[in-house]
Amino acid sequence: MGAPNTKTASTDNLSTSEVAFLFNCSDGFARELMQRLEIPKRGQTYPVRRIFLALGLPQNFPTDAPELREPLLDVPAIARITGEAEKTVLRMMYGLHRDKSFINALHAGARKHLLFEFEVDAWMNGIEARYIRYPESIHPELQQKELQKTKLKREKIKVLPRQHPATTVTDMFIHAK
């Protein structure tokens, strides 16, 4: 998936391929996500301010900031950058880790958890991110969902009582005649 053509793109709107580039997904998933976020197309593009407001950015942020136009990072990319395990990154996103730095992650799908690169860089450098996003200001469709545990439950095997009393091997052969 290459970078979209930005020469013809307006800074106030994003095409479907630019939305897909931002969310690091396919064009079809980007269209479906925009529908879930209730962000209508304006001609052939989506309004960038509405997209960024749904992501939890404040009203007075600059829409032309280059760090906001970079693709969002998924869990494997965050794990590679931070050196943490993917499971640890997910636990940080769900607030189950002692370090709850990533609780403002975007949950775009069942397996699609995203963060801005500048947020991960700020965490790595131990500084506050340039743009602060609060979990409560994120669109409900992108907010943290309940973590689904996929552990298998072991069922107890019910042992049925024997119908015949235990017999010895010799008794079995004697009765077989």
C-alpha positions in Angstrom: 0.0 0.0 0.0 1.8 3.1 -1.2 1.4 6.7 0.0 -1.6 8.5 -1.6 -1.1 11.2 -4.1 -0.9 14.4 -2.0 -0.4 16.9 -4.8 -4.0 17.0 -5.7 -5.4 16.4 -2.2 -6.8 19.3 -0.2 -5.6 19.8 3.3 -9.3 20.0 4.5 -10.4 16.7 3.0 -9.1 13.1 2.6 -9.9 10.7 -0.2 -10.8 7.1 0.5 -7.2 6.0 -0.3 -5.8 8.7 2.1 -8.1 7.5 4.9 -6.9 4.0 4.2 -3.3 5.2 4.3 -4.0 7.0 7.7 -5.7 4.0 9.3 -3.2 1.5 7.7 -6.0 -0.5 6.1 -7.8 -1.3 2.9 -10.0 1.1 1.0 -13.0 -1.1 1.8 -12.3 -1.1 5.5 -11.8 2.7 5.4 -15.2 3.3 3.8 -16.9 1.0 6.3 -15.1 2.7 9.2 -16.2 6.2 7.9 -19.8 4.9 7.9 -19.5 3.5 11.4 -18.1 6.9 12.5 -21.0 8.6 10.7 -18.6 10.8 8.6 -20.3 11.3 5.3 -18.4 11.8 2.0 -18.4 15.4 0.7 -18.1 14.7 -3.0 -15.2 12.3 -3.4 -13.5 13.1 0.0 -14.1 13.0 3.7 -13.7 16.1 5.9 -10.4 15.8 7.8 -11.6 17.9 10.8 -14.4 15.4 11.5 -12.1 12.5 11.2 -9.6 14.0 13.6 -12.3 14.9 16.1 -13.5 11.3 16.0 -9.9 10.3 16.8 -10.2 12.4 20.0 -8.0 15.4 19.0 -9.0 18.8 20.4 -11.1 21.3 18.3 -8.2 23.8 18.0 -5.5 21.5 16.5 -3.9 22.2 13.2 -5.3 19.9 10.5 -2.2 20.3 8.3 0.3 19.1 10.9 2.5 16.5 9.2 2.6 14.1 12.2 -1.2 13.8 12.0 -1.0 12.7 8.4 1.3 9.8 9.1 -0.2 6.3 9.1 -1.4 5.2 12.5 0.7 2.4 14.1 -0.8 -1.0 14.8 0.2 -3.3 17.6 3.1 -5.2 15.8 4.6 -1.8 14.6 4.3 -0.4 18.2 6.0 -3.5 19.6 8.8 -3.3 17.1 9.4 0.4 17.9 9.1 0.1 21.7 10.8 -3.3 22.1 7.9 -4.6 24.1 6.0 -7.7 23.3 2.7 -7.4 21.4 0.8 -8.9 24.3 2.3 -6.2 26.6 1.4 -3.4 24.2 -2.2 -4.8 24.1 -2.3 -4.9 27.9 -1.1 -1.3 28.0 -3.9 -0.4 25.6 -6.6 -2.1 27.7 -5.2 -0.6 31.0 -4.3 -4.1 32.3 -0.6 -3.3 32.6 0.9 -1.1 35.3 1.9 1.4 32.6 -1.4 2.7 31.3 0.2 5.1 28.7 -1.7 3.7 25.7 -5.2 3.7 27.1 -6.2 6.2 24.4 -5.6 3.7 21.6 -8.1 3.6 18.8 -10.0 0.3 18.5 -11.0 0.3 14.9 -11.8 -3.4 14.8 -11.6 -6.6 16.7 -7.9 -6.9 15.9 -7.2 -3.3 14.8 -5.7 -1.3 17.7 -3.9 1.9 16.6 -1.9 4.9 17.9 -0.3 7.9 16.4 3.4 7.7 15.9 4.0 10.9 17.8 2.3 9.3 20.9 4.6 6.3 20.8 7.7 8.5 20.2 6.6 10.6 23.2 6.3 7.5 25.4 9.7 6.3 24.2 11.3 9.7 25.1 9.4 10.0 28.4 7.7 13.3 27.4 4.2 14.4 26.9 2.8 14.0 23.4 2.4 17.2 21.4 -1.4 16.6 21.0 -3.2 15.1 24.0 -6.1 12.8 23.2 -8.4 11.8 26.1 -10.2 8.4 25.9 -13.6 10.0 26.6 -13.2 12.4 23.7 -12.7 9.5 21.2 -15.8 8.5 19.1 -17.6 5.6 20.8 -17.0 3.3 17.8 -13.2 3.7 18.3 -13.2 3.6 22.1 -11.9 0.6 24.1 -14.1 -2.4 23.9 -14.1 -5.1 26.6 -11.2 -7.5 26.2 -12.4 -10.9 25.1 -10.5 -13.7 26.7 -10.1 -16.7 24.5 -9.0 -19.2 27.1 -10.5 -22.6 26.7 -12.5 -23.8 29.6 -11.8 -27.3 30.5 -15.0 -29.3 31.0 -15.1 -31.9 33.7 -15.6 -35.3 32.2 -18.4 -37.1 33.8 -17.5 -40.7 34.6 -20.5 -43.0 34.4 -20.7 -45.8 37.0 -20.0 -49.3 35.8 -22.9 -51.5 35.3 -21.1 -54.7 36.1 -18.9 -55.2 39.2 -15.2 -55.3 38.4 -14.1 -58.8 37.4 -10.7 -60.4 36.9 -9.4 -61.4 33.6 -9.9 -65.0 34.3 -13.6 -64.4 35.3 -14.1 -62.8 31.9 -12.8 -65.9 30.0 -14.8 -68.3 32.2 -18.1 -66.5 31.5 -17.4 -66.2 27.8 -18.0 -70.0 27.3 
